[in-house]
């Protein structure tokens, strides 16, 4: 599966605890990642 341009960046921020779920959700709103990628990163449904 091909991911969005910023997927790795957002996933890294989340995994390093620099971003919380709200910040990742905002990345979806801004079009950085998709709703499906949000679920992959956080393990929670968008």
C-alpha positions in Angstrom: 0.0 0.0 0.0 1.2 3.4 -0.9 1.0 6.0 1.9 0.5 9.8 1.8 3.6 12.0 1.5 3.6 12.9 5.2 2.6 9.4 6.6 6.0 8.5 7.9 6.5 11.9 9.5 3.2 11.8 11.3 3.7 8.2 12.4 7.1 9.1 13.7 5.8 12.0 15.7 3.1 9.9 17.2 5.3 6.9 18.0 7.9 9.2 19.7 5.0 10.6 21.8 5.6 14.1 20.3 2.1 14.2 19.0 -1.1 12.9 20.7 -4.2 11.5 18.9 -5.7 15.0 18.5 -2.6 16.2 16.6 -2.8 13.1 14.3 -6.5 13.8 13.8 -5.7 17.4 12.8 -3.2 16.0 10.2 -6.2 14.3 8.6 -8.2 17.5 8.6 -5.3 19.3 6.9 -5.0 16.6 4.3 -1.6 15.3 5.4 -2.8 11.7 5.9 -6.0 9.8 5.2 -8.6 8.5 7.6 -7.4 5.0 7.0 -3.8 6.0 7.8 -5.0 7.7 11.0 -6.4 4.3 12.0 -3.1 2.5 11.1 -1.1 5.0 13.1 -3.3 5.3 16.2 -5.1 2.0 16.2 -8.4 3.9 16.7 -11.1 4.6 14.2 -11.3 8.1 12.8 
